[in-house]
Amino acid sequence: MSAMSEATRASGERMAALYGRQAVDRLPRLEFSIWTTALARWCREGLPFGWGDILPPGAPVDESSLPEEVAPEMSPALREHFHFDPIPMHHLSVGSGGCEAPLYPAYEPCVVESLGAHEIIQDVSGRHLRVFAGRRHGFMPEYVRHPVRGRRDWEEEVKPRLAPEAPGRWQRFDREIQAARQAREQGLMLRQSLIGGYMFLRVLIGPEDLLYTFYDDPELIHDMMRQWMRLMDYSVAKVQAELDLDELYLDEDICYNHGLLISPAMFEQFLLRYYQQVVGAARRRQKGKLYFQVDTDGYAVPAIPLYLKCGMDVMTPFEVAGGNDLLAIAEDYPDLILIGGIDKRVLAEGRSAIAEHLRRVVPPLVRQGGFVPMCDHGVPDDVSYRNYLYYRELMCELDH
């Protein structure tokens, strides 16, 4: 077995052991992501390799066509330089979405209207966005229109795009299953992504109009969630008919810096039963343990008891700027696996701030277990190369 194969297997086994609350030699060494603009800065500040080493073979290396973020575990050069593990989980997303609604066919991205320095575009979810002319990344667009503005839009235009049995939805299925089998043979855990119910509704209706719709047309919301449930359950069952999964991963983003974007009562009325049915059915279909992870930005503490009712085992990324205190959360929820919680803002402040933060947070959670330290979101470009390198070196001293 090659050194890389051994490292990959060790990474998957370490994560599985941590999830199972078994002893580990050290914590998994992973990162949320690194902004491409941060990597460009680090290249100027002494990172000893360039884009051709950082990006996968064949990827464009001119900065105008780079991705917004890079997962360092996927880059051999970054992984070795910053002491990361190979990625421990193989990610399946066929049929069940992620941050976007899994529409089939998706809407055709196009320019709807040109407005001089700006333009209105349509994205794959059917939203109309006001953006800078010719630019798609590096700023927050203005959302002008969402595809579901009432029952007619839903029933005639959007719901048919969520049919689970649509043959075209599964064009990549055999390839994804084959890749997942190979990943399992290499020792990786298998994770399937699902778009969260709140994320699904927000994408299709819009965050503000959604709040009105909860009151004005609750049956529309339930019809949309029934269709969400059918598609998620069908997608997970289709995968589980071929192989067992280790984790369901819910892309949700239901919180902001003061807590939930909807009330707990709304959660329990419009989301809870559908989550319980999808997660419960998935767990009944397989023999081994199936973990359930929820990903939400913002202040997540008020969401924790709600998702525990849904069967949640793991949560991420616990943004410190949103008010999350990992030590307090770990004390209140000792059985919850915590991923994230390292304040990315501190990395821009220098060595003393980095050391103070890591020494306060990491050792107690190493002792408690069930913790995977990562930055609480993508590493931004106000972090210098020297600061980030120091952060990684100190983390490797503290993580065991």
Buried (B, 14 or more C-beta within 10 A) or exposed (E): EEEEEEBBBBBBBBBBBBBEEEEBEEBBBBBBBBBBBBBBBBBEEEBEEEBEBBBEEEEEEEEEEBEEBBBBBBBBBBBEBBBBBBBBBBBBBBBBBBBBBBBBEBBEEEEEEEEEEBBBBBBEBBBBBBBEEEEEEEEEBEBBBBBBBEEEBBEEBBBEBBBBEBEEBBEEBEEBBEBBBEBBEBBBBBBBBBBBBBBBBBBBBBBEBBBEBBEEBEEBBBBBBEBBBBBBBBBBBBBBEEEBBBBBBBBBBBBBEEBBBBEBEBBEBBBBBBBEBBBEBBBEBBEEEBBBBBBBBBBBBBBBEBBBEBBBBBBBBBBBBBBBBBEEBBEEBEEBBBBBBBBBBBBBBEEEBBBEBBEEBBEBBBEEBBBBBBBBBBBBBBBBBEBBBBBBEBBBEBBE
